Amino acid sequence: MSPTPDIDSVRVGLVGLGNSGRHYHLPLLTRDARFRLVAVATESGMADPHPVDVRVHRGWRDLLDREPVDLLVVATPHHLHHEISAAALDRGVNVLVEKPMTVSVREADDLMRRAERTGAVLAVHHQRRWEEDFQALLGIVRSGEIGAPWRVVATRGHQGEYVNATASRPHAGPRPLRWARERSGGGGVLRVIGPHPVDHVLRLADRSPVSVAGRLSVAAGEQVERWAGLDLDFGDGLTGRVEVFRHQGVPGARFAVWGEDGMAVASDGASVLVRRHGGVERVVGGLAKPGILGGEIYDDVFAAIRTGAGVRATTAEAREVVQVIELCERSAAEGGRPLRA
């Protein structure tokens, strides 16, 4: 049911009008009456083209100092997530921050402590949990149809550089985003691409890993990885694998899960093939391919702010994603040695 126009709307400030800010957050904020966008902030203080009739501030500090907002949406390069979110939380302003929550576990823990101290809501935009093929696969695994899982794999990649947004589409511009290729910006495929498939594997496993091993490929003259491979051991015979590529070429299966009684694979984003031992097979089809999501996240954020309800993509789970990524980097620096989680 659509919210009524006279609902007690949440006043929102949006920081960042790039790929995520302009195309993932702005449309939801401007069409959902539960939220009232009052201002945006960009590094330059300009928004070209101007997205909506709201004030544009130069920098997030100016927005926080001048605007009485209930919620700050942080859609910036990764290295800025902690600083901006911390400043908002300390003022009692609720925060929705893009994935990854932060670039380190230390920073994630700090944000969680600040949110607990002030009572502000802290949520992370892990919206790809609601991709239809993932939701279908998660249902299959949890139903027991393929038996207890013993192997979970997810593979992702960009088909080239991480580029700027155009006015009409994300990731479609002509300009590579420099911060995504810089360590100081929190760049590299582990943080640009990796948080979603890492989150997916953790949810499919439905438990925390006991160890993480990682390998990275860094091209000559570059600062950050173009490929990452993570191996997770969940104990009791369950293992997981995440691979992320900058240039994937021919995409592989998005997900594959092997269980004691069969396996399930999601290859094209629109279907899941289930094959049980003995040859029994079925296809879950007609699924919407992955696109711009986030409505479920905003449903949860609104309820959390207005009623104190919990969010389904919890900060503890978002922290665990950051931890797995950090362990992968440390493991890779030690030759791929498994590290205890």
C-alpha positions, 0 to 999 in steps of 0.5 A: 500500500502506498503511503498517504501524502499526509504521513509524518515524513522523514526529512532526508539529506543526501550526500553524493550524486554519483552512481548510487546517489543519483540512480539508487537513492534519489528516485526512491527519496523523491517518489516515496511520501514517507521521505522528504528530501530537503537537501543534497551535498556534493563536493563542488556544491553543484548538481548538473543536471540539477535532479530535484528542487532542493538546496545543494550544499558544498560538502556534507558538513555544510549540509549537516550544519544548515539543515535539520534532517532526520536521516542522512544518506551517505552515497560517497566514495568508500573512504568517506563513509566512516567520517560522514556517518560518525559526524551524523550519528554524534548529532543523533541523526539517523544514517543509511550508508552505502556498502561497504559500511566502512573500509575497516572493521575498526571503523565499523565497530566505531560507528556501531558504538556511536549509534548505540550511544546516541540511539540513532538508527544505523543502516547499510544499503545491502539492497541486493539481498532482494535480487529475485534469483538470490531470494529464490535460491535462498528459499530453495536452500532453506527449504531443504530441497537440495539437502544440507549445503556443503558448498556455496559459490558466488561470482561477480564482475564489471565488464570494464572500468568503474565509470561515472553515471550519466543523467539517465543511467548509472555506470554508463559515463565516459569517465573512469572513477579515479577513487575506485582505482586508489587504495586511499579511496577504498577502491579495488574490486573487493570493496567496489564489487565484493560486498554484495556477493560476500553478503550473499554467500554469508546469508546462504551459509547462514553462519559465520565463517571460521576462517578466510583465505584470499588471493588478489591480482594487482596489475603492474603499476596499479594500487588495487586489485583487479581480481579477488578470490576468497575461500571461506570455511564455515566448519562442519564440511561447509565451504564457500567461494567468492570471486570478483573481477574488474574485467570478467569477460564471459560471465559465469554462474552468479550463484551455485549451491551444492547440497547433500541431495542435489544442487541449485544454480542461478546463471542468468539472473532470471532463473534458478535451475534445481537438480536433485540426485537421481535426475529430478530437475525443475526451473524457477523462472520468470524472475526479474533480472538484477536492477536498481533495488532498494525499496526494502531497505527504505521500508526498514529504515522508515520503520526503524526511525518511526517505530524502533523496528529492526532492519533485516540487513543488520549492521552486525551482518554488514560488519561481518562483510567488512571483516571478511574483506579485510581478512581476505586482504590480510591473507593475500598479503601472507600468501593466501594463508587461512586466517581465523575469523 
